[in-house]
Amino acid sequence: MGKGMKAFEVSGQFKISKYRWQTFSIEVASEHTDAAKEKVMSLLGSRHRTPRRLIKIEKVEELKPAEIKDAYVRYQVGAEN
């Protein structure tokens, strides 16, 4: 769909209470790693009302088309089923 779009898996933790951190792993489609981090920060802030300073991104990994699990990300990247 998007020209030059790649699939990334972004994982890390975000703070959900005073003493608890929740781990996450989200697949996103973007042009590069910085844009993938930005998208995840935006998604977590929107879904959980978490400020960016309370989100720790630990790993950003580019996925091959065969490794993509999310159907919408697969569509955005243009990968075949």
N, C-alpha and C positions, 0 to 999 in steps of 0.2 A: 504494500500500500504506500508507505512513505519511502521516498528515495533515500537510500543509505541508512535505513533503520536497522538496528541490531537488537537482539534480545539479551537482556541482562538479568541476573538473579542478584538481588541486593539483600544482604542479611545483616542483622545486628540486634540491638535492644532499644527499647524506649521505656521511660519511667511511667508506671501506671498508678503508683501510690507513693507514700512517703518512703517506704522501705523496699518496694518491689519493682523489679525490672522485668518486662515481658520481651521474650525473644520473638523475632519475626524473620521471614524469608519471603520476599515479594518478587515476582517476575514482572518486568516492565520492558517496553520497547522504546528505544531512544537512539540518537545518533552517536553519542559517546558516553563515557562513564560519568562525567560531571553532570550531564543532563539526566542520567538515570538516578543519581543521588538526589538531585533536585526534585524529580518526580516523586520519589519515595517520601521525601520530607513533606512535600505537599499533600500526598495521600494520607500519611499518618496524622498530620496536623488537622486535616479535614475530618477524618473518620473518628479520631480519638481526642481531638482538641489538645494535642500535645505540642508544646513549644519546641522549636528546632533545637534549642540548647539541651533538651532532655532526650534527644534521639542520638544514639551512637551507631553509626554505620561501621561495621567491622570488615565486611567483605563485599566487593563488587566483582562478579564473574560473568564474562561473556558466554552465552549459551550457543551451542550448535543447533541448527534447526530440528534435529532429531531429539534434542533434550528438552525442548519447550513443552511445558505441560498446560499452560494457560491458553485456551482457544483464542481469546481476543488478542493476546500478544502474538500468537502464531499468525493470525490474520493481518495484524499491523506490519509484521516483518515480511509477510508474503511467502511464508514457508508452506510447503505441501503437507497434507495430513500424513 
